[in-house]
């Protein structure tokens, strides 16, 4: 409800909604405190190629055409 220019008082429903959102935000903060930090990929060596495998180390390839 607009009382005068720039001043607004929330209705009872709006106040309840705001309190519910504050409670959800508090719960989210608590959950995030127990989660590990997000992975930023810093320090990973993804630019380096995988090491070469020898034929003995490779797994045999499954021939799907032979199964059908």
N, C-alpha and C positions, 0 to 999 in steps of 0.2 A: 504494500500500500504506500503510495507516494504521498508524503506529508508536505514537504516543501521542496523546492528545487534542490536536487542532489541528495536528499535524505530519503531513505527507504527502510521501512521496518518489515521484516519477513512475516508472513502469516504463520499460524501455528503449524500447518502442514509443511511449509517450507523450512521452518525451524527443525521439525522432526526429520525431514529429509537431510538437512545439513548435519545433524547429529549422527544419523545413520552413516553418512559418507565419512565423517571424521572417525567413527568406530572402524569402518572398513579400512581406512588408511592406517590406523594404528595396528590392526591385525596384519596388514600387508607388510608393514615395517618389521613386525616381530618375525614373520615368516622369512623375510629377506635377510634378517640378521643371522639365521641358522643355515643359509645357503652358501655354497662356496662362491668366491668371486667369479665374475664372468670371464671366459677365456677370450683374450684379446689377440691371440696368435703371436704375441711379441716373443721373440727369442726362438721361435721355431725355425727349423732349417728346411722349409718347404721348397726353397729354390734349388736345393741339391737333388740330383736324380737318385732314384733307388739303386742300390748296389746290383750289379749283374749277377744272375744266377747261372750256375752250370747246369748242363742237361740232367745230371744226376739229382740235383736239388729240386727240379721242377716236378710238379704233380702231373700225372697223366691227364690229358684233356678228355673230357667226356664227349663222345661222338653221338650227338643227338639224332643225327640222320640214321644211324645204324639201329637206334631203338624204335623208330617208327615204321 
